[in-house]
Amino acid sequence: MTDLTTLAIAFVCAAAHLISTEAARLIRDHHRFESFAGGLAVSYVFLHLLPELNAGDEILGRRIYFVALLGFLVVYGVEHRLRRADSADAQAIRYRLHMTVSAIYTALIVFTLSSQLPHTVFLTALFAVAIGLHLAASGIGALEQFGERFSNQGRYILAAAAAAGYLLSLIRRPREEAIDTLTAVLAGFMLFTVFQNELPDTARARFVPFLVGIATFGLLHFATP
C-alpha cells in the first residue's frame, strides 16, 4: 500500500471523529445507525481481526492470543473499576481513559490497517467507509456519554490520533512482528469496544440494521482478494 492510501485511511478516520457531533444532530434514529455500525464492528472482529491473529500465530506463536487477551483485560478491568464509583473524579478519569484507549485504537487502525487492505481502489474505498462509519458511531456513543467535553475537545484529540498513526507509518514502516503484535492489541481493544459499547442491547437495538451491517462488511470481506 502506498503512502497516499495510508493518508486516505487517516483522513477517513479523522473525518469520522470530527463529524460525529454533527452526525448525531442529523441522524434522527441513533439506534438504527448504532445497530448498523455495531453489525459492521462485529463482522470486523470475527472476519478480519481474529483471522489476522491466527496468521500472527505462525510468527509469534500462541503468545499472540495472550497479547489480545491482555489488551481486553486491561481496558475492561479499569472501566469496571471506574464504573463502580459515582464521584465526579471517577467520571473525569473515565473520560480520560476513554480518550486514551480510543486515541490508541485510532492510531493503531491507521498504522496497521494500511498494510492489510485489499489491492483494488474500489474495495479499499468501501473498506475505509465501513471503518469510518464504525468510528462515527463510536463518536456518537462518546457524545451521549460525555456530552460537551467530547464535542469541544475529545473528537479533535481522536482526529489528531489518526494523524499520529499516519506520521508513525512514515517514520517507521511496520515490521511483520510489530503488525501482528499491534493487531493483537487492537483486537483486545476492539472486542471490549464492541461488546461493552457498540453491540446494541436488546432494549434499543434494531435487529434488521444490525444484520445489514454484518452482511455489508461480510460481503466486503469475502470480495477482498
C-alpha positions in Angstrom: 0.0 0.0 0.0 1.2 3.5 -0.9 1.7 6.4 1.4 -1.3 8.0 -0.3 -3.6 5.1 0.7 -2.4 5.3 4.3 -3.1 9.1 4.2 -6.6 8.4 2.8 -7.3 6.0 5.6 -6.0 8.5 8.2 -8.2 11.2 6.6 -11.3 9.0 6.8 -10.7 8.1 10.4 -10.1 11.7 11.4 -13.1 12.9 9.5 -15.3 10.3 11.1 -14.4 11.5 14.5 -14.8 15.2 13.6 -18.2 14.8 12.1 -19.6 12.6 14.9 -21.2 15.6 16.7 -22.9 16.9 13.5 -23.9 13.3 12.6 -25.6 13.0 16.0 -27.7 16.0 15.2 -28.6 14.9 11.6 -29.3 11.3 12.2 -32.9 11.0 13.6 -32.7 7.4 14.7 -29.5 6.9 16.6 -30.5 3.3 17.4 -30.7 2.3 13.8 -27.4 3.8 12.9 -25.7 2.4 16.0 -27.2 -1.0 15.3 -25.8 -0.9 11.7 -22.4 0.2 12.9 -22.4 -2.4 15.6 -23.0 -5.0 12.9 -20.0 -3.6 10.9 -17.9 -3.8 14.1 -18.9 -7.4 15.0 -18.1 -8.5 11.4 -14.8 -6.6 11.6 -13.8 -8.5 14.7 -14.8 -12.0 13.6 -13.9 -11.8 9.9 -10.8 -9.6 9.9 -9.1 -9.2 13.3 -9.4 -12.8 14.6 -8.1 -14.3 11.3 -5.2 -11.8 11.5 -4.4 -13.2 14.9 -4.4 -16.7 13.5 -1.9 -15.5 10.9 0.2 -13.9 13.6 0.3 -17.2 15.4 2.6 -18.6 12.7 5.2 -16.0 13.6 4.9 -15.2 17.3 3.2 -18.4 18.4 0.3 -18.6 20.8 1.6 -15.7 22.7 -0.3 -13.5 20.2 -3.6 -14.6 21.8 -2.3 -13.7 25.2 -1.5 -10.2 24.0 -5.0 -9.8 22.7 -6.4 -11.1 26.0 -4.2 -8.7 27.9 -5.4 -5.8 25.8 -9.0 -6.7 26.6 -8.5 -7.3 30.3 -6.6 -4.0 30.9 -9.3 -1.9 29.4 -12.2 -3.9 30.9 -10.6 -4.0 34.3 -10.1 -0.3 34.5 -13.5 0.5 33.1 -15.2 -1.9 35.5 -13.4 -0.3 38.5 -14.3 3.2 37.5 -18.0 2.4 36.8 -18.4 1.4 40.4 -17.6 4.9 41.5 -20.1 7.7 41.0 -17.9 10.6 42.0 -17.0 13.5 39.7 -13.4 12.5 39.9 -14.3 9.0 38.7 -16.2 10.4 35.8 -13.2 12.6 34.8 -10.9 9.6 35.0 -13.4 7.5 32.9 -13.3 10.3 30.2 -9.5 10.3 30.2 -9.4 6.5 30.0 -11.9 6.5 27.1 -9.9 9.1 25.2 -6.6 7.3 25.8 -8.0 4.0 24.6 -9.8 5.5 21.7 -6.8 7.5 20.6 -4.5 4.4 20.7 -7.2 2.4 18.9 -7.5 5.0 16.1 -3.7 5.3 15.7 -3.4 1.6 15.5 -6.1 1.3 12.8 -4.2 3.8 10.6 -0.8 2.3 11.4 -1.7 -1.4 10.8 -4.7 -1.4 8.5 -3.0 0.2 5.6 -0.8 -2.9 5.2 -3.9 -5.2 5.3 -6.2 -3.5 2.8 -7.4 -5.0 -0.5 -5.4 -4.2 -3.6 -8.3 -2.6 -5.6 -9.2 1.0 -5.2 -13.0 0.3 -5.1 -12.8 -2.3 -2.3 -10.3 -0.2 -0.4 -12.7 2.7 -0.6 -15.6 0.5 0.7 -13.4 -0.8 3.5 -12.5 2.7 4.5 -16.1 3.8 4.5 -17.0 0.8 6.7 -14.3 1.7 9.2 -15.4 5.4 9.1 -19.0 4.5 9.9 -17.8 2.4 12.8 -15.7 5.3 14.2 -18.5 7.8 13.7 -20.9 5.6 15.6 -18.3 5.2 18.4 -18.1 9.0 18.5 -21.9 9.4 18.8 -21.8 7.0 21.7 -19.0 9.0 23.3 -21.0 12.2 22.8 -24.0 10.7 24.5 -21.8 9.6 27.4 -19.6 12.6 27.9 -21.5 15.5 26.2 -19.8 18.8 25.5 -16.5 17.6 26.9 -16.2 15.2 23.9 -17.7 17.7 21.4 -15.4 20.5 22.4 -12.3 18.6 22.9 -12.4 14.8 22.5 -13.2 14.5 18.9 -10.2 16.7 18.0 -7.9 14.6 20.1 -9.1 11.5 18.2 -8.6 13.2 14.9 -5.1 14.1 15.9 -4.5 10.4 16.8 -5.4 9.4 13.3 -2.8 11.9 12.0 -0.3 10.5 14.5 -0.8 7.0 13.2 -0.1 8.2 9.7 3.1 10.0 10.7 4.2 7.0 12.6 3.8 4.8 9.5 6.0 7.3 7.6 8.7 7.4 10.3 8.9 3.7 10.9 7.4 1.1 8.5 5.7 -1.7 10.4 7.6 -5.0 10.6 5.6 -8.2 10.3 6.1 -9.0 14.0 5.1 -5.5 15.0 2.0 -5.6 12.9 1.0 -8.9 14.4 1.5 -7.7 18.0 -0.3 -4.4 17.4 -3.1 -6.2 15.7 -3.5 -8.4 18.8 -3.7 -5.3 21.0 -6.2 -3.8 18.6 -8.3 -7.0 18.7 -8.4 -6.8 22.5 -9.4 -3.1 22.4 -12.0 -3.8 19.7 -13.6 -6.7 21.5 -14.1 -4.6 24.6 -15.5 -1.7 22.5 -17.9 -3.9 20.6 -19.3 -6.0 23.4 -19.3 -3.2 26.0 -20.3 -0.1 24.0 -21.3 -0.8 20.4 -23.2 -4.1 20.4 -26.7 -2.7 20.8 -28.7 -4.0 23.8 -32.0 -5.7 23.2 -34.0 -2.8 24.6 -32.9 -0.3 22.0 -31.4 -2.5 19.2 -32.7 -2.6 15.7 -32.1 -6.1 14.5 -32.5 -5.6 10.8 -30.0 -2.7 10.6 -27.7 -4.8 12.7 -27.9 -7.7 10.2 -27.4 -5.3 7.3 -24.2 -4.1 9.0 -23.0 -7.6 9.4 -23.9 -8.5 5.8 -22.3 -5.3 4.4 -18.9 -6.0 6.0 -19.2 -9.7 5.4 -19.7 -9.2 1.6 -16.9 -6.7 1.5 -14.6 -9.1 3.4 -15.3 -12.1 1.1 -15.0 -9.9 -2.0 -11.5 -9.0 -0.9 -8.9 -10.9 -3.0 
